[in-house]
Amino acid sequence: MAKKLLIKVTAGSDAPERCSQAFTVAAVAVASGVDVSLWLTGESAWFALPGRAAEFELPHAAPLPGLIDSILAAGRITLCTQCAARRDITEKDVLEGVRIAGAQVFVQEAVADDTQALVY
């Protein structure tokens, strides 16, 4: 098993099942002791803002706020720089523990040794 898991979620409320799967896999991996880096891109960028995850609903899925809390407790969540800029989101707007970074950082993480990348 990879020692690091890089997950890029591109979906939000526009594709709720795909979105939920990404957060669920990230939270389960963190709980399993895997080093997790979750990247919010596209419509998932909105979940970097306080309160937005609470608005997300999907029957039979774990609540998004709890999954985010689990990921932040032992992993990392990064909001894509361009995605943030297109939505007028700044570092002062995001949840505590969420960073904003760009493609260079994503690529560095993706090509690091012992890293498995998943895109949802």
N, C-alpha and C positions, 0 to 999 in steps of 0.2 A: 504494500500500500504506500502511496505517496506520503511523504512527511508533511507536505504543504498542499493545500487545496485552494485554488484561485477560482472564484465563481463570479461570473459576470451576468447580472440580471438586466435584461433589456426591456422587460415587460412590467407593466403596472396594472392598474385597474382595467386597461384595455385588453389584457390577456390574463385574467386572474389565476387560472390554474397553473400556467407556466411561472407566473410570479411567485405564487405560493410554494411551488416545488423548489424554486431556487432558495428561498429563505428557509424552508424546512430542511433541505439537504445541508445547508450551511450550519444551521443550529444543531443538527444531529452530528455532524462532523466535529463541531466544537465540543459537544458533550462527549464525544469519543476520544478526545485528546488530540485531534488533528489541528495543525496550525492553519487557520482559515482567514482568507482575505476575500471579502464580498464587495464587489464593485456595483454601484448603482448607476445605470445609464438609461438613456431614453426616458420612458414614462415612469420607471422605478425611481427616478431622481426625486420625485415628490416625497418619497418615504424618508428622505433625509431630514425633513422638516418636522418639528414637534407637532403631534396630534394627527398627522396625516395617515399614519398606519392604522390608527383607531377607526378611521373611516372605511377601511378595506374590509370587505366581507366575502367569504367563500364558504358555502356549506361544507361541513365535515372537515374543515381545515383548522389547524392551530391558529389562534389569533396572532396577527402580524406583530403587534407591540411586544408580546412575550418572546417571539422569535428574535426580534431585533435586540431586545435586552440580553438574551442568551448569547447572541453573536458578539455583542459589544463587551460582554463580561470577560471573554477569553480570546476573542478574535478581533478582526479589524473590519470596519466598513468605510469605504471610500466612495465619494461622489465624484463623478467625472467632471473635470473642469469645464469643458465645452457644454455639457448638459446643464450644469449649474448656471452658466452664463446665459444660455438661451432661455432660462426660466427666471432670470434675475435673482438667483439664490446666491448668497454670499456666506462666508465662513461664520459670520455672526448669526445667521439664520438657522443653521443646522443643529441637530441633536448633539449633545455633549458626547464627545468621543468619535464623531464622524469627521473625517478629513476630506478635503477637496484636493484632488491631484489629477494629472493629465496622462496622456498616452505613454509618455516616456516611463513613468513609474509603473504603469500597467505592464508594459513590455518587459521591464526589468523583473517584475514579479513572475510573469508568465514563463520566462526562459531560465529562471533560477533552477538550480539542481533540485531534484526530488520534488518537483512541483507538477501537479495535475491540474489542468485548466478545464473548466466546464462553462458553457454559455447557455443561458436560458432566455 
